[in-house]
Amino acid sequence: MTPKKILVPCGPGGGDLKSVHHALALAERLQAHVLILQWWDPPDGRAPQSEWLGEALTDVIANARLAGLSLSHLTVTGSPHDEIVNIVEEESIDLLVLSADQWQLEAALLQRHPRLLGSIIRVKEKEPWISQ
Protein backbone atom coordinates (compact mmCIF):
# COMPACT_ATOMS: atom_id res chain seq x y z
CA MET A 1 0.00 0.00 0.00
CA THR A 2 1.37 3.40 -0.99
CA PRO A 3 1.58 5.94 1.84
CA LYS A 4 -0.85 8.84 1.66
CA LYS A 5 0.56 12.23 0.71
CA ILE A 6 -0.46 15.51 2.33
CA LEU A 7 0.40 18.92 0.84
CA VAL A 8 0.38 21.98 3.10
CA PRO A 9 1.06 25.39 1.52
CA CYS A 10 2.69 27.82 3.94
CA GLY A 11 2.69 31.48 2.89
CA PRO A 12 4.24 34.55 4.44
CA GLY A 13 1.57 34.77 7.15
CA GLY A 14 2.19 33.17 10.52
CA GLY A 15 -1.31 31.66 10.62
CA ASP A 16 -0.19 28.96 8.23
CA LEU A 17 1.86 27.27 10.97
CA LYS A 18 -1.43 26.02 12.43
CA SER A 19 -2.13 24.17 9.18
CA VAL A 20 1.41 22.72 9.20
CA HIS A 21 0.86 21.38 12.73
CA HIS A 22 -2.52 19.96 11.68
CA ALA A 23 -1.01 18.26 8.62
CA LEU A 24 1.76 16.74 10.74
CA ALA A 25 -0.77 15.42 13.28
CA LEU A 26 -2.77 13.83 10.46
CA ALA A 27 0.40 12.35 8.97
CA GLU A 28 1.29 10.77 12.29
CA ARG A 29 -2.12 9.10 12.54
CA LEU A 30 -2.27 8.04 8.88
CA GLN A 31 1.42 7.18 8.43
CA ALA A 32 1.42 9.73 5.58
CA HIS A 33 4.15 11.80 3.94
CA VAL A 34 3.83 15.59 4.31
CA LEU A 35 5.05 17.98 1.67
CA ILE A 36 5.37 21.56 2.94
CA LEU A 37 5.31 24.19 0.20
CA GLN A 38 6.61 27.49 1.58
CA TRP A 39 6.28 30.62 -0.55
CA TRP A 40 6.44 34.39 -0.39
CA ASP A 41 5.43 36.99 -2.95
CA PRO A 42 6.72 40.42 -1.87
CA PRO A 43 8.33 42.80 -4.39
CA ASP A 44 11.81 42.46 -2.85
CA GLY A 45 11.63 38.67 -2.44
CA ARG A 46 11.37 38.83 1.35
CA ALA A 47 8.28 38.91 3.45
CA PRO A 48 8.32 40.99 6.65
CA GLN A 49 7.56 37.89 8.69
CA SER A 50 9.60 35.49 6.59
CA GLU A 51 12.61 35.44 8.92
CA TRP A 52 10.78 34.44 12.10
CA LEU A 53 8.39 32.22 10.15
CA GLY A 54 11.32 30.49 8.48
CA GLU A 55 12.94 29.85 11.86
CA ALA A 56 9.69 28.57 13.36
CA LEU A 57 9.06 26.33 10.37
CA THR A 58 12.62 25.00 10.52
CA ASP A 59 12.06 24.06 14.18
CA VAL A 60 8.72 22.39 13.41
CA ILE A 61 10.29 20.39 10.56
CA ALA A 62 13.26 19.33 12.70
CA ASN A 63 10.98 18.19 15.53
CA ALA A 64 8.75 16.28 13.10
CA ARG A 65 11.74 14.47 11.63
CA LEU A 66 13.01 13.63 15.12
CA ALA A 67 9.59 12.16 15.83
CA GLY A 68 10.00 9.92 12.78
CA LEU A 69 7.58 11.65 10.42
CA SER A 70 8.23 11.59 6.69
CA LEU A 71 8.24 15.04 5.12
CA SER A 72 9.64 17.22 2.36
CA HIS A 73 10.03 21.00 2.27
CA LEU A 74 9.99 23.11 -0.90
CA THR A 75 10.46 26.88 -1.08
CA VAL A 76 9.20 29.01 -3.98
CA THR A 77 8.66 32.70 -4.72
CA GLY A 78 5.71 34.16 -6.54
CA SER A 79 2.18 32.85 -6.80
CA PRO A 80 1.84 29.31 -5.46
CA HIS A 81 -1.18 28.37 -7.59
CA ASP A 82 0.68 26.74 -10.48
CA GLU A 83 3.18 25.08 -8.17
CA ILE A 84 0.40 23.59 -6.02
CA VAL A 85 -1.46 22.25 -9.06
CA ASN A 86 1.76 20.75 -10.45
CA ILE A 87 2.61 19.10 -7.13
CA VAL A 88 -0.92 17.73 -6.70
CA GLU A 89 -0.75 16.15 -10.15
CA GLU A 90 2.89 14.99 -10.18
CA GLU A 91 3.03 13.69 -6.61
CA SER A 92 -0.51 12.24 -6.52
CA ILE A 93 -1.39 14.29 -3.43
CA ASP A 94 -4.28 12.81 -1.45
CA LEU A 95 -5.01 15.75 0.83
CA LEU A 96 -4.44 19.50 0.77
CA VAL A 97 -4.38 21.27 4.17
CA LEU A 98 -5.00 25.03 4.06
CA SER A 99 -5.28 27.65 6.79
CA ALA A 100 -8.58 29.50 7.16
CA ASP A 101 -7.10 32.71 5.73
CA GLN A 102 -6.09 30.92 2.51
CA TRP A 103 -9.66 31.03 1.18
CA GLN A 104 -8.59 33.00 -1.92
CA LEU A 105 -5.99 30.36 -2.71
CA GLU A 106 -8.61 27.65 -2.20
CA ALA A 107 -11.09 29.43 -4.50
CA ALA A 108 -8.47 29.87 -7.24
CA LEU A 109 -7.42 26.22 -7.00
CA LEU A 110 -11.01 24.96 -7.11
CA GLN A 111 -11.80 27.19 -10.07
CA ARG A 112 -8.92 25.66 -12.03
CA HIS A 113 -9.33 22.11 -10.70
CA PRO A 114 -12.82 21.39 -9.29
CA ARG A 115 -11.79 17.77 -8.64
CA LEU A 116 -9.79 19.04 -5.62
CA LEU A 117 -13.03 19.84 -3.79
CA GLY A 118 -13.09 16.66 -1.72
CA SER A 119 -9.35 16.79 -1.04
CA ILE A 120 -9.10 20.05 0.91
CA ILE A 121 -9.18 20.58 4.66
CA ARG A 122 -9.34 24.15 5.94
CA VAL A 123 -7.84 24.62 9.41
CA LYS A 124 -9.46 27.36 11.48
CA GLU A 125 -8.08 29.05 14.56
CA LYS A 126 -9.75 27.93 17.76
CA GLU A 127 -12.09 30.49 19.23
CA PRO A 128 -10.48 31.94 22.39
CA TRP A 129 -13.65 31.66 24.45
CA ILE A 130 -14.09 27.91 23.83
CA SER A 131 -12.55 25.80 26.57
CA GLN A 132 -10.90 22.48 25.88
DODOKE-242661 format. One line per 2 residues: their letters; for each residue x, y, z of N, C-alpha, C, O, CB. Coordinates in Angstrom, 2 decimals. Glycine has a CB too. Example, Ala and Ser with C-alpha at 12.3 -4.5 7.8 and 13.67 -1.06 7.14 Angstrom:
2
as) 13.19:-5.69:7.80:12.30:-4.50:7.80:13.20:-3.30:7.80:14.24:-3.32:8.46:11.31:-4.47:9.05 ~ 12.85:-2.25:7.08:13.67:-1.06:7.14:12.90:0.03:7.87:13.41:1.14:8.04:14.08:-0.60:5.72
END
This chain:
132
mt) 0.84:-1.18:0.00:0.00:0.00:0.00:0.89:1.24:0.00:1.81:1.35:0.80:-0.96:0.00:1.22 ~ 0.60:2.17:-0.89:1.37:3.40:-0.99:0.96:4.35:0.13:-0.23:4.51:0.40:1.16:4.06:-2.37
pk) 1.94:4.99:0.78:1.58:5.94:1.84:0.81:7.13:1.27:1.05:7.56:0.14:2.83:6.43:2.57 ~ -0.11:7.64:2.05:-0.85:8.84:1.66:0.09:10.02:1.64:1.11:10.04:2.33:-2.04:9.10:2.63
ki) -0.26:11.02:0.82:0.56:12.23:0.71:-0.30:13.45:1.03:-1.40:13.60:0.51:1.19:12.36:-0.70 ~ 0.24:14.31:1.89:-0.46:15.51:2.33:0.37:16.72:1.91:1.57:16.79:2.21:-0.70:15.50:3.88
lv) -0.26:17.67:1.23:0.40:18.92:0.84:-0.13:20.04:1.71:-1.34:20.20:1.85:0.18:19.23:-0.67 ~ 0.77:20.82:2.29:0.38:21.98:3.10:1.14:23.20:2.62:2.34:23.32:2.85:0.65:21.71:4.61
pc) 0.43:24.14:1.94:1.06:25.39:1.52:1.23:26.31:2.72:0.32:26.45:3.54:0.23:26.09:0.41 ~ 2.38:26.94:2.81:2.69:27.82:3.94:3.19:29.14:3.38:4.32:29.23:2.90:3.75:27.17:4.89
gp) 2.34:30.17:3.43:2.69:31.48:2.89:3.39:32.35:3.89:3.83:31.88:4.94:1.46:32.17:2.39 ~ 3.50:33.64:3.57:4.24:34.55:4.44:3.54:34.87:5.76:4.16:35.45:6.65:4.49:35.82:3.71
gg) 2.28:34.50:5.91:1.57:34.77:7.15:1.82:33.71:8.19:1.93:32.53:7.86:0.09:34.89:6.89 ~ 1.91:34.10:9.44:2.19:33.17:10.52:1.05:32.21:10.82:1.27:31.19:11.47:2.52:33.92:11.74
gd) -0.18:32.53:10.37:-1.31:31.66:10.62:-1.19:30.30:9.96:-1.87:29.35:10.35:-2.56:32.32:10.16 ~ -0.34:30.21:8.96:-0.19:28.96:8.23:0.53:27.89:9.06:0.45:26.71:8.72:0.57:29.20:6.95
lk) 1.21:28.27:10.12:1.86:27.27:10.97:0.84:26.34:11.60:1.12:25.16:11.84:2.69:27.97:12.07 ~ -0.35:26.86:11.87:-1.43:26.02:12.43:-1.76:24.90:11.46:-1.97:23.76:11.87:-2.69:26.87:12.72
sv) -1.82:25.20:10.16:-2.13:24.17:9.18:-0.98:23.17:9.05:-1.21:21.99:8.80:-2.43:24.80:7.82 ~ 0.26:23.63:9.22:1.41:22.72:9.20:1.31:21.74:10.37:1.49:20.53:10.19:2.75:23.51:9.26
hh) 1.02:22.25:11.56:0.86:21.38:12.73:-0.28:20.37:12.52:-0.15:19.20:12.88:0.59:22.22:14.00 ~ -1.37:20.84:11.94:-2.52:19.96:11.68:-2.14:18.86:10.69:-2.47:17.69:10.89:-3.72:20.78:11.14
al) -1.44:19.24:9.62:-1.01:18.26:8.62:-0.07:17.22:9.23:-0.17:16.03:8.93:-0.31:18.96:7.44 ~ 0.83:17.67:10.09:1.76:16.74:10.74:1.03:15.78:11.69:1.38:14.60:11.78:2.84:17.51:11.51
al) 0.02:16.29:12.39:-0.77:15.42:13.28:-1.53:14.37:12.47:-1.60:13.21:12.87:-1.75:16.27:14.12 ~ -2.09:14.79:11.34:-2.77:13.83:10.46:-1.79:12.79:9.93:-2.09:11.60:9.88:-3.45:14.55:9.30
ae) -0.61:13.25:9.53:0.40:12.35:8.97:0.82:11.30:9.99:1.05:10.14:9.65:1.63:13.14:8.51 ~ 0.91:11.72:11.24:1.29:10.77:12.29:0.23:9.67:12.43:0.56:8.49:12.57:1.49:11.50:13.63
rl) -1.04:10.07:12.40:-2.12:9.10:12.54:-2.26:8.19:11.32:-2.55:7.00:11.45:-3.43:9.82:12.79 ~ -2.05:8.78:10.13:-2.27:8.04:8.88:-1.01:7.41:8.31:-1.06:6.73:7.28:-2.86:8.96:7.86
qa) 0.13:7.63:8.97:1.42:7.18:8.43:1.63:7.75:7.02:2.03:7.04:6.10:1.49:5.62:8.40 ~ 1.35:9.05:6.88:1.42:9.73:5.58:2.70:10.55:5.46:3.37:10.83:6.45:0.20:10.62:5.38
hv) 3.02:10.92:4.23:4.15:11.80:3.94:3.60:13.22:3.78:2.60:13.42:3.09:4.93:11.33:2.64 ~ 4.25:14.19:4.41:3.83:15.59:4.31:4.81:16.34:3.42:6.02:16.23:3.57:3.75:16.25:5.72
li) 4.25:17.10:2.50:5.05:17.98:1.67:4.66:19.41:2.02:3.52:19.82:1.81:4.83:17.68:0.13 ~ 5.61:20.17:2.57:5.37:21.56:2.94:5.86:22.45:1.81:7.04:22.41:1.45:6.07:21.93:4.30
lq) 4.96:23.25:1.25:5.31:24.19:0.20:5.31:25.59:0.80:4.25:26.15:1.07:4.33:24.09:-1.02 ~ 6.48:26.15:1.00:6.61:27.49:1.58:6.83:28.49:0.45:7.66:28.25:-0.43:7.79:27.56:2.62
ww) 6.10:29.60:0.48:6.28:30.62:-0.55:6.15:32.00:0.04:5.58:32.19:1.12:5.27:30.43:-1.68 ~ 6.69:32.98:-0.69:6.44:34.39:-0.39:6.39:35.13:-1.71:6.99:34.71:-2.69:7.53:34.98:0.55
dp) 5.67:36.25:-1.71:5.43:36.99:-2.95:5.58:38.50:-2.79:4.82:39.25:-3.40:4.05:36.67:-3.46 ~ 6.53:38.97:-1.99:6.72:40.42:-1.87:7.59:40.93:-3.02:8.28:40.15:-3.67:7.37:40.76:-0.52
pd) 7.55:42.25:-3.29:8.33:42.80:-4.39:9.84:42.58:-4.25:10.53:42.39:-5.25:8.06:44.26:-4.51 ~ 10.36:42.60:-3.03:11.81:42.46:-2.85:12.24:41.02:-2.59:13.42:40.76:-2.34:12.28:43.34:-1.71
gr) 11.29:40.07:-2.65:11.63:38.67:-2.44:11.67:38.25:-0.99:11.95:37.09:-0.69:12.95:38.40:-3.05 ~ 11.39:39.17:-0.08:11.37:38.83:1.35:10.08:39.33:1.96:9.66:40.46:1.71:12.60:39.45:2.09
ap) 9.48:38.51:2.73:8.28:38.91:3.45:8.69:39.46:4.81:9.69:39.00:5.37:7.28:37.73:3.61 ~ 7.95:40.44:5.35:8.32:40.99:6.65:8.42:39.92:7.73:9.27:40.01:8.62:7.32:42.04:7.06
qs) 7.57:38.92:7.67:7.56:37.89:8.69:8.38:36.67:8.29:8.46:35.71:9.05:6.14:37.47:9.00 ~ 8.98:36.71:7.11:9.60:35.49:6.59:10.75:34.98:7.45:10.98:33.78:7.52:10.10:35.73:5.20
ew) 11.47:35.89:8.12:12.61:35.44:8.92:12.15:34.63:10.13:12.63:33.51:10.33:13.44:36.64:9.37 ~ 11.23:35.18:10.93:10.78:34.44:12.10:9.96:33.23:11.70:10.03:32.18:12.35:9.96:35.34:13.03
lg) 9.17:33.36:10.61:8.39:32.22:10.15:9.30:31.11:9.66:9.05:29.93:9.92:7.43:32.66:9.03 ~ 10.36:31.48:8.96:11.32:30.49:8.48:11.98:29.75:9.63:12.17:28.54:9.56:12.38:31.16:7.64
ea) 12.33:30.48:10.68:12.94:29.85:11.86:11.95:28.93:12.56:12.30:27.81:12.96:13.44:30.93:12.85 ~ 10.71:29.40:12.70:9.69:28.57:13.36:9.42:27.32:12.54:9.29:26.22:13.09:8.39:29.38:13.56
lt) 9.32:27.48:11.24:9.06:26.33:10.37:10.22:25.35:10.39:10.01:24.13:10.37:8.80:26.80:8.94 ~ 11.44:25.86:10.43:12.62:25.00:10.52:12.57:24.17:11.80:12.89:22.98:11.78:13.91:25.84:10.48
dv) 12.18:24.79:12.91:12.06:24.06:14.18:10.97:22.99:14.11:11.16:21.87:14.58:11.75:25.05:15.32 ~ 9.83:23.35:13.52:8.72:22.39:13.41:9.15:21.19:12.56:8.87:20.05:12.91:7.47:23.08:12.78
ia) 9.83:21.46:11.45:10.29:20.39:10.56:11.30:19.50:11.27:11.23:18.28:11.18:10.91:20.98:9.28 ~ 12.25:20.11:11.98:13.26:19.33:12.70:12.62:18.43:13.75:12.99:17.27:13.89:14.29:20.27:13.36
na) 11.66:18.98:14.50:10.98:18.19:15.53:10.16:17.05:14.91:10.11:15.95:15.47:10.07:19.09:16.36 ~ 9.53:17.32:13.77:8.75:16.28:13.10:9.65:15.15:12.62:9.30:13.97:12.74:7.97:16.87:11.91
rl) 10.79:15.50:12.09:11.74:14.47:11.63:12.28:13.67:12.80:12.45:12.46:12.70:12.90:15.11:10.84 ~ 12.56:14.35:13.92:13.01:13.63:15.12:11.95:12.66:15.62:12.27:11.60:16.17:13.37:14.63:16.23
ag) 10.70:13.02:15.41:9.59:12.16:15.83:9.35:11.02:14.84:8.49:10.17:15.06:8.31:12.98:15.99 ~ 10.11:11.01:13.75:10.00:9.92:12.78:9.02:10.15:11.65:8.72:9.21:10.91:9.63:8.70:13.48
ls) 8.52:11.37:11.51:7.58:11.65:10.42:8.33:11.83:9.11:9.46:12.32:9.07:6.74:12.90:10.74 ~ 7.67:11.44:8.04:8.23:11.59:6.69:7.73:12.90:6.11:6.52:13.12:6.01:7.84:10.38:5.78
ls) 8.67:13.78:5.71:8.24:15.04:5.12:9.29:15.61:4.18:10.48:15.29:4.26:7.93:16.04:6.21 ~ 8.80:16.47:3.30:9.64:17.22:2.36:9.29:18.69:2.50:8.18:19.03:2.92:9.44:16.72:0.88
hl) 10.23:19.55:2.16:10.03:21.00:2.27:10.53:21.66:1.00:11.71:21.55:0.65:10.76:21.57:3.53 ~ 9.64:22.36:0.30:9.99:23.11:-0.90:9.76:24.58:-0.64:8.82:24.96:0.06:9.17:22.63:-2.12
tv) 10.61:25.43:-1.21:10.46:26.88:-1.08:10.37:27.48:-2.47:11.20:27.19:-3.34:11.63:27.50:-0.27 ~ 9.37:28.34:-2.69:9.20:29.01:-3.98:8.86:30.48:-3.75:8.40:30.86:-2.67:8.09:28.32:-4.83
tg) 9.10:31.30:-4.76:8.66:32.70:-4.72:7.58:32.88:-5.77:7.49:32.11:-6.73:9.86:33.68:-4.96 ~ 6.78:33.89:-5.59:5.71:34.16:-6.54:4.43:33.46:-6.13:4.30:32.95:-5.02:6.12:33.72:-7.93
sp) 3.49:33.45:-7.05:2.18:32.85:-6.80:2.30:31.33:-6.69:2.92:30.70:-7.54:1.20:33.23:-7.91 ~ 1.71:30.76:-5.65:1.84:29.31:-5.46:0.85:28.47:-6.26:0.96:27.25:-6.28:1.68:28.99:-4.01
hd) -0.11:29.12:-6.93:-1.18:28.37:-7.59:-0.67:27.30:-8.55:-1.04:26.13:-8.43:-2.08:29.33:-8.34 ~ 0.17:27.70:-9.50:0.68:26.74:-10.48:1.50:25.65:-9.82:1.40:24.48:-10.18:1.51:27.46:-11.54
ei) 2.33:26.05:-8.86:3.18:25.08:-8.17:2.33:24.05:-7.42:2.64:22.86:-7.44:4.13:25.80:-7.21 ~ 1.28:24.51:-6.76:0.40:23.59:-6.02:-0.26:22.61:-6.98:-0.28:21.40:-6.72:-0.67:24.38:-5.24
vn) -0.80:23.12:-8.08:-1.46:22.25:-9.06:-0.48:21.23:-9.61:-0.81:20.05:-9.74:-2.06:23.09:-10.21 ~ 0.74:21.68:-9.94:1.76:20.75:-10.45:2.10:19.67:-9.44:2.20:18.49:-9.78:3.02:21.52:-10.84
iv) 2.27:20.07:-8.18:2.61:19.10:-7.13:1.47:18.11:-6.92:1.71:16.91:-6.79:2.94:19.83:-5.81 ~ 0.24:18.61:-6.88:-0.92:17.73:-6.70:-0.96:16.67:-7.79:-1.21:15.50:-7.52:-2.24:18.55:-6.70
ee) -0.70:17.09:-9.03:-0.75:16.15:-10.15:0.47:15.22:-10.18:0.32:14.01:-10.33:-0.86:16.91:-11.46 ~ 1.66:15.79:-10.05:2.89:14.99:-10.18:3.11:14.05:-9.01:3.59:12.93:-9.20:4.08:15.91:-10.32
es) 2.77:14.48:-7.81:3.03:13.69:-6.61:1.83:12.86:-6.16:1.91:12.15:-5.16:3.47:14.59:-5.49 ~ 0.72:12.95:-6.89:-0.51:12.24:-6.52:-0.90:12.54:-5.07:-1.06:11.63:-4.25:-0.33:10.71:-6.71
id) -1.04:13.82:-4.78:-1.39:14.29:-3.43:-2.81:13.83:-3.10:-3.73:13.97:-3.90:-1.27:15.84:-3.33 ~ -2.97:13.29:-1.90:-4.28:12.81:-1.45:-5.07:13.87:-0.70:-6.30:13.87:-0.72:-4.10:11.59:-0.56
ll) -4.35:14.78:-0.03:-5.01:15.75:0.83:-4.26:17.07:0.81:-3.03:17.09:0.85:-5.13:15.22:2.27 ~ -5.00:18.16:0.75:-4.44:19.50:0.77:-4.93:20.17:2.04:-6.14:20.26:2.26:-4.85:20.33:-0.52
vl) -4.01:20.64:2.89:-4.38:21.27:4.17:-4.08:22.76:4.07:-2.93:23.15:3.90:-3.61:20.61:5.37 ~ -5.13:23.58:4.18:-5.00:25.03:4.06:-5.42:25.70:5.36:-6.25:25.17:6.10:-5.85:25.56:2.89
sa) -4.84:26.86:5.64:-5.28:27.65:6.79:-6.56:28.40:6.41:-6.84:28.58:5.23:-4.17:28.64:7.27 ~ -7.31:28.83:7.40:-8.58:29.50:7.16:-8.42:30.77:6.34:-9.32:31.13:5.57:-9.25:29.84:8.48
dq) -7.28:31.46:6.48:-7.10:32.71:5.73:-6.61:32.47:4.30:-6.34:33.43:3.58:-6.13:33.61:6.46 ~ -6.49:31.22:3.88:-6.09:30.92:2.51:-7.30:30.64:1.62:-7.21:29.88:0.66:-5.14:29.72:2.49
wq) -8.44:31.27:1.94:-9.66:31.03:1.18:-9.54:31.49:-0.27:-10.14:30.89:-1.16:-10.82:31.74:1.84 ~ -8.77:32.55:-0.53:-8.59:33.00:-1.92:-7.79:31.97:-2.71:-8.09:31.70:-3.87:-7.89:34.37:-1.96
le) -6.77:31.42:-2.08:-5.99:30.36:-2.71:-6.87:29.15:-2.99:-6.81:28.57:-4.08:-4.79:29.96:-1.81 ~ -7.69:28.78:-2.02:-8.61:27.65:-2.20:-9.56:27.90:-3.36:-9.77:27.02:-4.20:-9.40:27.39:-0.92
aa) -10.15:29.10:-3.42:-11.09:29.43:-4.50:-10.41:29.36:-5.87:-10.98:28.83:-6.82:-11.68:30.82:-4.28 ~ -9.20:29.89:-5.96:-8.47:29.87:-7.24:-8.15:28.43:-7.65:-8.27:28.08:-8.83:-7.17:30.69:-7.13
ll) -7.74:27.61:-6.69:-7.42:26.22:-7.00:-8.66:25.45:-7.45:-8.61:24.68:-8.41:-6.79:25.53:-5.78 ~ -9.78:25.66:-6.75:-11.01:24.96:-7.11:-11.56:25.43:-8.45:-12.18:24.65:-9.17:-12.06:25.16:-6.03
qr) -11.35:26.69:-8.78:-11.80:27.19:-10.07:-11.04:26.50:-11.20:-11.62:26.16:-12.23:-11.61:28.73:-10.15 ~ -9.75:26.29:-11.00:-8.92:25.66:-12.03:-9.06:24.14:-12.02:-8.98:23.50:-13.07:-7.47:26.04:-11.84
hp) -9.26:23.57:-10.84:-9.33:22.11:-10.70:-10.44:21.74:-9.72:-10.16:21.49:-8.55:-7.98:21.53:-10.23 ~ -11.70:21.71:-10.18:-12.82:21.39:-9.29:-12.70:20.02:-8.63:-13.30:19.79:-7.58:-14.10:21.46:-10.06
rl) -11.93:19.11:-9.21:-11.79:17.77:-8.64:-11.10:17.79:-7.27:-11.15:16.80:-6.54:-11.00:16.87:-9.59 ~ -10.45:18.92:-6.92:-9.79:19.04:-5.62:-10.77:19.25:-4.47:-10.39:19.20:-3.31:-8.79:20.18:-5.66
lg) -12.04:19.49:-4.80:-13.03:19.84:-3.79:-13.05:18.89:-2.59:-13.08:19.35:-1.45:-14.40:19.88:-4.41 ~ -13.04:17.61:-2.82:-13.09:16.66:-1.72:-11.75:16.37:-1.08:-11.66:15.52:-0.19:-13.68:15.39:-2.20
si) -10.71:17.06:-1.53:-9.35:16.79:-1.04:-8.76:17.92:-0.22:-7.56:17.94:0.03:-8.45:16.50:-2.20 ~ -9.60:18.87:0.20:-9.10:20.05:0.91:-9.67:20.09:2.33:-10.87:19.93:2.54:-9.47:21.35:0.15
ir) -8.78:20.32:3.28:-9.18:20.58:4.66:-8.76:22.00:4.98:-7.61:22.38:4.74:-8.53:19.54:5.68 ~ -9.67:22.79:5.53:-9.34:24.15:5.94:-9.26:24.18:7.46:-10.22:23.85:8.16:-10.40:25.18:5.41
vk) -8.09:24.59:7.97:-7.84:24.62:9.41:-8.16:26.01:9.93:-7.59:27.00:9.48:-6.37:24.23:9.74 ~ -9.07:26.07:10.90:-9.46:27.36:11.48:-8.81:27.51:12.84:-8.52:26.53:13.53:-10.99:27.47:11.59
ek) -8.59:28.76:13.22:-8.08:29.05:14.56:-9.18:28.73:15.56:-10.36:28.96:15.29:-7.60:30.54:14.69 ~ -8.79:28.22:16.70:-9.75:27.93:17.76:-10.24:29.24:18.35:-9.46:30.17:18.57:-9.11:27.02:18.85
ep) -11.52:29.30:18.61:-12.09:30.49:19.23:-11.57:30.60:20.65:-11.58:29.61:21.38:-13.65:30.45:19.21 ~ -11.10:31.80:21.07:-10.48:31.94:22.39:-11.44:31.68:23.56:-10.98:31.35:24.65:-9.90:33.30:22.52
wi) -12.72:31.83:23.35:-13.65:31.66:24.45:-14.12:30.20:24.61:-14.86:29.90:25.54:-14.85:32.57:24.25 ~ -13.70:29.32:23.73:-14.09:27.91:23.83:-13.05:27.18:24.66:-11.86:27.18:24.32:-14.26:27.26:22.43
sq) -13.50:26.55:25.73:-12.55:25.80:26.57:-12.33:24.41:25.99:-13.13:23.90:25.21:-13.07:25.71:28.03 ~ -11.22:23.82:26.40:-10.90:22.48:25.88:-11.42:21.42:26.79:-11.24:20.23:26.52:-9.41:22.31:25.71
END
